[in-house]
């Protein structure tokens, strides 16, 4: 358990008040914009969720479907953080999964089910609530070195042994070149159970579904103070919420509790979006419309948007938001994979922060008997946040089986990360970049 004083207040230096979305492709092409009110006055509810990204909205919607009264407090807009900025890749798996298996060998089947369960939740909600988020199936893990090929072979054997219900197959160098249109890789594993989507449209669509189920969502209503007790009181600038249970779901943007923040690195990831590609270009640039991710520590990932832009992302040794700097970092990497895009225009460039704990295992736990948190998915957030939303609803409802798997694997506290996090991450990028090149 993480012990905190009875009152928690945020660090003013890292607060974000009432900000609109970043200048991303997703914000520019959202098919609906959230416009929930500010919290004004005092309300009483069963559960208060702090944060309206995937974790918070998935938790709120699951609870509402189970007949809880729920409210959500968001400092900015629904999906403002990583949930509305990410690569849009719906990839199975839980970061640090082997540690979960080592600690819980008798729960191997349950962990395997969680590996993919977020996909089932997303597909079900897209259909049930008619969410238009460009959901497509098809994903490729690529190999750069022979050891990557061996890893993909092992992954394919596991899928087969587990009777994975979606098409999956290993690809040699020539097949990989044919389906991706690049000579950059020596092999790949194609998986039709994974896929890609417009993450901001999904998050806002789920928020609208939650509101229709009775969830009260308040935007531009930052939680400023938490007073613990049998009933918890959360104060905002213009009101308060008193709740029987609280879920902190701010991920890397969590500011209320320094102990939670002190257990993960705030890692920046960046994406560029090209101008729409021509039919001729699409013949040789990801012609089968897969989501693609490489296996490096300092990884790169890319896919096509619904309007046929190449969205290309990766991590950089940079921590700002200057679009020209982002473009200058990512364009050369994109052109190394697709030289034919040398002269293509780049219309959008943006970044966001993800939370990466030392042990890489998602951090789910409790601060007090009735105050829980879920964060730090190490870049696997689209899938895992939806599982986490169910787990948060489970523990509030009194079922702890899945919650306990994670809560007992608390990450090590990182001394100085709240003050020197960027410097630490910068050194880590250099270190892991060298490992990518040498191993």
C-alpha positions as CSV (number, residue, x, y, z in Angstrom):
1,X,0.0,0.0,0.0
2,X,1.1,3.5,-0.7
3,X,0.8,5.7,2.4
4,X,-0.3,9.3,1.9
5,X,-1.4,12.0,4.2
6,X,-5.1,12.6,4.7
7,X,-5.0,15.5,2.3
8,X,-3.4,15.4,-1.1
9,X,-2.7,18.5,-3.3
10,X,-1.1,18.8,-6.7
11,X,2.2,20.2,-7.5
12,X,1.4,23.6,-9.1
13,X,4.4,23.4,-11.5
14,X,2.9,20.5,-13.4
15,X,-0.8,21.5,-13.4
16,X,-2.6,21.9,-16.7
17,X,-5.7,24.0,-16.4
18,X,-8.5,24.1,-18.9
19,X,-6.3,23.4,-22.0
20,X,-7.8,22.4,-25.3
21,X,-6.3,19.5,-27.3
22,X,-2.8,19.5,-28.7
23,X,-2.4,20.3,-32.4
24,X,-2.7,16.7,-33.5
25,X,-4.2,15.1,-36.5
26,X,-6.7,13.4,-34.2
27,X,-7.9,16.7,-32.8
28,X,-8.2,18.2,-36.3
29,X,-10.2,15.3,-37.6
30,X,-12.4,14.4,-34.6
31,X,-15.9,13.6,-35.6
32,X,-17.3,15.0,-32.4
33,X,-15.9,17.3,-29.8
34,X,-16.6,16.9,-26.1
35,X,-18.4,19.8,-24.4
36,X,-19.2,18.7,-20.9
37,X,-19.7,21.4,-18.3
38,X,-17.4,22.6,-15.5
39,X,-18.3,21.3,-12.0
40,X,-20.0,24.1,-10.1
41,X,-21.3,23.3,-6.7
42,X,-21.2,20.2,-4.5
43,X,-22.4,16.8,-5.6
44,X,-22.6,13.3,-4.0
45,X,-21.9,10.1,-5.9
46,X,-20.9,6.5,-5.4
47,X,-17.6,6.8,-7.4
48,X,-15.5,9.7,-8.5
49,X,-13.1,9.1,-11.3
50,X,-10.3,11.6,-11.7
51,X,-9.1,11.7,-15.3
52,X,-11.1,11.4,-18.6
53,X,-8.7,9.4,-20.7
54,X,-9.1,5.7,-21.6
55,X,-8.6,4.5,-18.1
56,X,-11.1,6.9,-16.5
57,X,-13.7,6.7,-19.2
58,X,-13.5,2.9,-19.4
59,X,-13.8,2.7,-15.6
60,X,-16.8,5.0,-15.5
61,X,-18.6,3.3,-18.3
62,X,-18.0,-0.2,-16.8
63,X,-19.3,1.0,-13.5
64,X,-22.3,2.7,-15.0
65,X,-23.1,-0.6,-16.9
66,X,-23.1,-2.2,-13.4
67,X,-25.5,0.4,-12.0
68,X,-23.1,2.6,-10.0
69,X,-23.6,6.3,-9.8
70,X,-20.4,7.8,-11.2
71,X,-18.9,11.2,-11.9
72,X,-15.7,12.0,-13.8
73,X,-13.4,15.0,-13.2
74,X,-11.2,16.1,-16.1
75,X,-8.7,19.0,-15.9
76,X,-8.9,19.6,-19.6
77,X,-10.9,17.8,-22.3
78,X,-11.9,14.1,-22.6
79,X,-8.9,12.3,-24.2
80,X,-6.6,15.4,-23.7
81,X,-3.6,13.3,-22.7
82,X,-2.1,10.1,-24.2
83,X,-5.5,8.6,-24.9
84,X,-6.2,11.2,-27.6
85,X,-2.6,11.5,-28.9
86,X,-1.2,8.0,-29.3
87,X,-0.4,5.9,-32.3
88,X,-3.8,4.4,-32.5
89,X,-2.5,0.9,-32.5
90,X,-4.7,-1.7,-30.8
91,X,-2.1,-4.3,-29.8
92,X,-2.5,-7.2,-27.5
93,X,-0.3,-7.8,-24.5
94,X,0.5,-6.4,-21.1
95,X,3.9,-4.7,-20.6
96,X,5.8,-6.7,-18.0
97,X,3.6,-9.7,-18.6
98,X,6.4,-12.2,-17.9
99,X,6.8,-10.7,-14.4
100,X,3.0,-11.3,-13.9
101,X,3.4,-14.9,-15.0
102,X,6.5,-15.5,-12.9
103,X,4.7,-14.1,-9.8
104,X,1.4,-15.9,-10.6
105,X,2.1,-19.2,-12.5
106,X,-1.2,-20.7,-11.5
107,X,-3.0,-17.7,-13.2
108,X,-1.4,-18.2,-16.6
109,X,-4.8,-18.7,-18.3
110,X,-6.3,-15.6,-16.7
111,X,-3.2,-13.5,-17.7
112,X,-3.5,-14.8,-21.3
113,X,-7.1,-13.8,-21.4
114,X,-6.3,-10.3,-20.2
115,X,-3.6,-10.1,-22.9
116,X,-6.4,-9.8,-25.4
117,X,-9.5,-8.8,-23.5
118,X,-9.1,-5.1,-24.1
119,X,-9.7,-5.8,-27.8
120,X,-13.0,-7.5,-27.0
121,X,-14.2,-4.6,-24.9
122,X,-13.3,-2.1,-27.6
123,X,-15.0,-4.1,-30.4
124,X,-18.1,-4.7,-28.3
125,X,-18.4,-1.0,-27.4
126,X,-17.8,0.2,-30.9
127,X,-20.7,-2.0,-32.0
128,X,-23.0,-1.5,-29.1
129,X,-22.7,2.3,-28.9
130,X,-22.1,2.9,-32.6
131,X,-18.8,4.6,-32.1
132,X,-17.2,5.8,-35.4
133,X,-13.5,5.5,-34.8
134,X,-12.1,4.0,-38.0
135,X,-11.5,0.6,-36.3
136,X,-9.6,-1.7,-38.7
137,X,-8.0,-5.1,-38.2
138,X,-4.4,-6.1,-39.2
139,X,-1.1,-5.6,-37.5
140,X,2.5,-6.6,-38.2
141,X,5.4,-7.0,-35.7
142,X,8.6,-6.6,-37.7
143,X,12.1,-8.0,-37.3
144,X,15.3,-6.0,-37.9
145,X,17.8,-8.6,-36.6
146,X,17.9,-12.4,-36.4
147,X,17.1,-12.4,-32.7
148,X,13.9,-10.6,-33.5
149,X,12.9,-13.3,-35.9
150,X,13.5,-15.9,-33.2
151,X,11.3,-13.9,-30.9
152,X,8.5,-13.7,-33.5
153,X,8.8,-17.5,-34.1
154,X,8.3,-18.1,-30.4
155,X,5.3,-15.7,-30.3
156,X,3.7,-17.5,-33.3
157,X,4.1,-20.8,-31.6
158,X,2.4,-19.4,-28.5
159,X,-0.5,-18.1,-30.5
160,X,-0.9,-21.5,-32.1
161,X,-0.7,-23.4,-28.9
162,X,-3.3,-21.1,-27.3
163,X,-5.7,-21.6,-30.3
164,X,-5.7,-17.9,-31.0
165,X,-8.9,-17.4,-33.0
166,X,-7.6,-14.8,-35.5
167,X,-5.4,-15.4,-38.5
168,X,-1.7,-15.1,-37.8
169,X,1.4,-16.1,-39.7
170,X,5.1,-15.6,-40.0
171,X,6.4,-13.8,-43.0
172,X,9.9,-14.1,-44.6
173,X,11.9,-11.2,-45.9
174,X,10.2,-11.2,-49.4
175,X,6.7,-11.5,-48.0
176,X,7.4,-8.7,-45.5
177,X,8.6,-6.4,-48.3
178,X,5.6,-7.2,-50.4
179,X,3.0,-6.4,-47.8
180,X,4.7,-3.4,-46.3
181,X,6.4,-1.9,-49.4
182,X,9.8,-1.6,-47.7
183,X,13.1,-3.4,-47.5
184,X,13.8,-2.3,-44.0
185,X,12.8,-5.6,-42.3
186,X,14.0,-9.2,-42.5
187,X,10.8,-10.8,-41.4
188,X,7.5,-10.2,-39.6
189,X,4.5,-11.7,-37.7
190,X,1.2,-10.8,-39.1
191,X,-1.7,-10.8,-36.7
192,X,-5.3,-10.0,-37.7
193,X,-6.5,-10.0,-34.1
194,X,-4.7,-6.7,-33.5
195,X,-5.6,-3.5,-35.4
196,X,-5.7,0.3,-35.4
197,X,-8.2,3.1,-34.8
198,X,-8.7,6.9,-34.2
199,X,-8.1,7.0,-30.5
200,X,-9.6,10.4,-29.8
201,X,-12.8,9.4,-31.5
202,X,-12.9,6.2,-29.5
203,X,-12.4,8.0,-26.2
204,X,-14.9,10.7,-26.9
205,X,-17.4,8.1,-28.2
206,X,-17.0,6.1,-25.0
207,X,-17.5,9.2,-22.9
208,X,-20.7,10.0,-24.8
209,X,-21.8,6.4,-24.1
210,X,-21.0,6.8,-20.4
211,X,-23.0,10.1,-20.3
212,X,-25.9,8.3,-21.8
213,X,-25.6,5.7,-19.1
214,X,-25.9,8.4,-16.5
215,X,-22.3,9.2,-15.8
216,X,-21.7,12.9,-14.9
217,X,-18.6,14.2,-16.7
218,X,-17.1,17.5,-15.9
219,X,-14.4,19.0,-18.1
220,X,-12.0,21.9,-17.2
221,X,-12.6,20.8,-13.6
222,X,-9.2,19.9,-12.2
223,X,-9.2,18.0,-9.0
224,X,-7.1,20.2,-6.6
225,X,-7.4,18.5,-3.3
226,X,-8.4,15.1,-1.9
227,X,-9.6,14.7,1.7
228,X,-9.6,11.1,2.7
229,X,-12.0,9.4,5.0
230,X,-15.0,7.0,5.1
231,X,-16.4,9.3,2.3
232,X,-13.8,11.1,0.2
233,X,-14.1,14.7,-0.7
234,X,-12.5,16.0,-4.0
235,X,-12.3,19.7,-4.4
236,X,-12.1,21.7,-7.6
237,X,-11.9,25.4,-8.2
238,X,-15.7,25.8,-8.3
239,X,-17.1,22.8,-6.5
240,X,-16.5,19.5,-4.8
241,X,-17.5,15.8,-5.1
242,X,-18.1,13.6,-2.1
243,X,-17.8,9.9,-3.0
244,X,-17.7,6.5,-1.4
245,X,-14.9,5.5,-3.8
246,X,-12.3,7.3,-5.9
247,X,-10.3,6.1,-8.9
248,X,-7.2,8.2,-9.8
249,X,-6.8,7.7,-13.6
250,X,-4.4,10.5,-14.7
251,X,-1.6,8.2,-15.9
252,X,1.5,10.3,-16.8
253,X,-0.5,13.5,-16.1
254,X,-1.4,12.4,-12.6
255,X,-0.6,15.3,-10.3
256,X,-2.4,14.7,-7.0
257,X,-0.1,12.2,-5.5
258,X,3.7,12.4,-5.7
259,X,4.2,8.9,-4.4
260,X,2.3,7.5,-7.5
261,X,4.2,9.8,-9.8
262,X,7.5,8.7,-8.2
263,X,7.1,5.2,-9.5
264,X,7.3,5.8,-13.2
265,X,9.3,7.7,-15.8
266,X,7.5,10.3,-17.8
267,X,8.5,9.3,-21.4
268,X,7.7,11.5,-24.4
269,X,6.6,10.0,-27.7
270,X,6.0,11.9,-30.9
271,X,4.1,11.4,-34.2
272,X,4.0,13.1,-37.6
273,X,1.2,12.8,-40.1
274,X,1.9,13.3,-43.8
275,X,-0.4,14.9,-46.3
276,X,-2.9,12.4,-47.8
277,X,-0.9,10.0,-50.0
278,X,-1.8,9.5,-53.7
279,X,-3.0,6.1,-55.0
280,X,0.4,5.7,-56.7
281,X,2.2,6.2,-53.3
282,X,-0.2,3.8,-51.6
283,X,0.8,1.1,-54.0
284,X,4.2,1.0,-52.2
285,X,3.6,2.5,-48.8
286,X,1.9,0.0,-46.5
287,X,-0.4,-1.2,-49.3
288,X,-2.4,-3.6,-47.1
289,X,-3.2,-1.0,-44.4
290,X,-1.6,-2.7,-41.4
291,X,-0.4,-1.1,-38.2
292,X,3.3,-1.7,-37.8
293,X,5.7,-1.6,-34.8
294,X,9.3,-2.5,-34.6
295,X,10.9,-4.4,-31.6
296,X,13.5,-1.9,-30.5
297,X,13.7,-0.4,-27.1
298,X,13.6,3.1,-28.7
299,X,10.9,1.9,-31.0
300,X,9.1,3.2,-34.1
301,X,5.6,2.6,-35.2
302,X,3.4,3.6,-38.1
303,X,0.1,3.1,-39.9
304,X,-2.3,4.7,-42.4
305,X,-5.1,7.0,-41.2
306,X,-8.6,6.7,-42.7
307,X,-7.8,9.5,-45.1
308,X,-4.6,7.7,-46.2
309,X,-2.0,9.8,-44.4
310,X,1.1,8.0,-43.0
311,X,1.1,8.4,-39.2
312,X,4.7,7.7,-38.1
313,X,5.8,7.8,-34.5
314,X,8.7,7.2,-32.2
315,X,10.6,8.3,-29.2
316,X,13.1,11.2,-29.3
317,X,15.6,12.7,-27.0
318,X,13.5,15.8,-26.8
319,X,10.8,16.9,-24.4
320,X,9.1,19.9,-26.0
321,X,6.3,20.5,-28.4
322,X,7.9,22.5,-31.3
323,X,6.5,21.0,-34.4
324,X,9.5,21.7,-36.6
325,X,11.8,19.9,-34.1
326,X,9.4,16.9,-34.1
327,X,9.4,16.9,-37.9
328,X,13.2,17.1,-38.1
329,X,13.5,14.1,-35.7
330,X,11.0,11.8,-37.3
331,X,11.1,12.6,-41.0
332,X,14.6,11.1,-41.6
333,X,13.4,7.9,-39.8
334,X,10.3,7.7,-41.9
335,X,12.3,8.3,-45.1
336,X,14.7,5.5,-44.2
337,X,11.8,3.1,-44.3
338,X,10.0,4.7,-47.2
339,X,12.5,6.7,-49.3
340,X,9.8,7.4,-51.8
341,X,8.3,9.8,-49.3
342,X,11.3,12.1,-49.4
343,X,9.2,15.1,-50.8
344,X,5.9,14.4,-49.1
345,X,4.4,17.2,-47.0
346,X,3.9,16.8,-43.3
347,X,0.7,18.4,-42.1
348,X,0.8,17.6,-38.3
349,X,3.4,16.9,-35.7
350,X,2.7,16.5,-32.0
351,X,3.8,14.6,-28.8
352,X,2.5,13.4,-25.5
353,X,3.7,11.7,-22.3
354,X,3.4,8.1,-21.4
355,X,4.2,6.5,-18.0
356,X,6.8,3.8,-17.8
357,X,7.5,2.1,-14.4
358,X,10.8,0.5,-13.5
359,X,9.3,-3.0,-13.6
360,X,7.2,-2.2,-16.7
361,X,4.1,-3.8,-15.1
362,X,1.0,-1.6,-15.2
363,X,0.6,0.0,-11.8
364,X,-2.8,-0.8,-10.2
365,X,-3.2,-0.3,-6.5
366,X,-4.8,1.6,-3.6
367,X,-3.9,4.7,-1.6
368,X,-6.5,4.2,1.0
369,X,-9.2,1.5,1.5
370,X,-11.6,3.4,-0.8
371,X,-9.1,5.2,-3.1
372,X,-7.6,3.3,-6.0
373,X,-5.3,4.2,-8.9
374,X,-4.4,2.7,-12.3
375,X,-1.6,4.0,-14.6
376,X,1.7,3.3,-16.2
377,X,1.0,1.0,-19.2
378,X,4.4,1.6,-20.9
379,X,2.9,2.3,-24.3
380,X,0.3,-0.5,-24.4
381,X,-2.5,1.7,-23.3
382,X,-5.2,1.3,-25.9
383,X,-5.8,-2.3,-25.0
384,X,-4.7,-2.4,-21.3
385,X,-6.6,0.7,-20.2
386,X,-9.9,-1.0,-21.1
387,X,-9.0,-4.1,-19.1
388,X,-7.9,-1.8,-16.3
389,X,-11.3,-0.1,-16.3
390,X,-13.0,-3.5,-15.7
391,X,-10.5,-4.3,-12.9
392,X,-11.2,-1.0,-11.2
393,X,-14.9,-1.7,-11.4
394,X,-14.3,-5.2,-10.1
395,X,-12.4,-4.0,-7.0
396,X,-15.0,-1.3,-6.2
397,X,-17.6,-4.1,-6.5
398,X,-15.6,-6.3,-4.1
399,X,-13.9,-8.7,-6.5
400,X,-10.1,-8.6,-6.2
401,X,-8.8,-11.5,-8.3
402,X,-7.4,-9.5,-11.2
403,X,-6.6,-6.4,-9.1
404,X,-4.4,-8.5,-6.8
405,X,-2.2,-9.8,-9.6
406,X,-1.1,-6.2,-10.3
407,X,-1.2,-4.6,-6.9
408,X,1.3,-6.9,-5.4
409,X,3.8,-6.0,-8.2
410,X,4.3,-2.4,-7.2
411,X,7.2,-0.7,-9.0
412,X,10.2,0.6,-7.2
413,X,10.1,4.2,-6.2
414,X,12.5,6.2,-8.4
415,X,14.5,8.8,-6.3
416,X,14.4,12.3,-7.9
417,X,12.1,11.4,-10.8
418,X,9.6,14.1,-10.0
419,X,12.4,16.7,-10.4
420,X,14.9,15.1,-12.7
421,X,12.6,12.8,-14.8
422,X,13.5,14.3,-18.2
423,X,17.3,14.0,-17.6
424,X,16.8,10.4,-16.5
425,X,14.7,9.6,-19.5
426,X,17.3,11.3,-21.8
427,X,20.1,9.1,-20.4
428,X,17.8,6.0,-20.8
429,X,17.1,6.8,-24.5
430,X,20.9,7.0,-25.1
431,X,21.5,3.8,-23.3
432,X,18.7,1.8,-24.9
433,X,19.5,3.3,-28.3
434,X,23.0,1.8,-28.0
435,X,21.5,-1.5,-27.0
436,X,19.3,-1.5,-30.1
437,X,22.3,-0.9,-32.3
438,X,24.7,-3.3,-30.6
439,X,22.6,-6.3,-29.6
